[in-house]
Amino acid sequence: MIFVFCRITLSVIMIFVCGQTFSQNFSERKNVNKILKGFYKNNTFECNYINKSWSTGFNDQPYGMVNNNGAFSSIVVFKHQNFIGTLWPKIGEISTERGVRKYQLWKKTKNDKFELIPTDYLDDKSSADLNLKDIQTVAEYKTYFDDKSLKIASKSWITDFYSCEKVDHSNFAREKLIDIFVNQNIYVEKDFKYREGNPTSFSNKIDLLKE
C-alpha cells in the first residue's frame, strides 16, 4: 500500500511540475507568447557558418559566392509549426550594419522556405503583438531551413550558409535563450559595450571566393 501511494504521489508531483513548466509565460504579448512556448517545447538547432555566402552585389561589394567575414559565427534556430526563430547569442556580434537586433522571426511560405516577419525590437512592454491571422512578411528577406542546413538573408542582398545539428538544450538553457526574444534590448546594450571594448575583433569584409 505504501509503495502504491508513493507511486501515485510521485506521478501527481510530476504532472504538477510538467504543468507548471508548459503553462509558463515568456512574453506579455499573447500571440508572441504562443510562438515562444512552442519554441520551448520543440527542437533547437545550432548552426555554424561554413565561410560561404551568396551575394547579389551592392555598391562596391562583389557578386557571386563570397566569404562574409561579417556573418554571424553561429545561429541558434528554434522551430514550431510554420515558424522558426533565429538567435545570434554570441556577445558582440550584432552591429548597426546588420540592424540592431538579436533575433528574427520567420514564417514558412512553402517547403523549406521562410520569409521574415517584421517585428519590434524593443523591450516586451514596448513591442506590438503579432496578428497570427494575417501575418505580413518581408519577401526580400528569405531563409531556407531543413534541420541540417540554414541559408539566411542577413541583408536583402546577401545570404549566409550554415551547417546545422539538433542540440538537446536543458530547460534552463532554453529559457535563457528564449529570454533574448523578450528582452533583446538588454542584450543589445551588452553587445555594444563589448564591441566598444574590443573594436578590432570584428570585421565586415566580404571576399569573393575563388572557383
Order of alpha helices (4+ residues) and beta strands (2+ residues): alpha-alpha-beta-beta-beta-beta-beta-beta-beta-beta-beta-alpha-alpha-beta
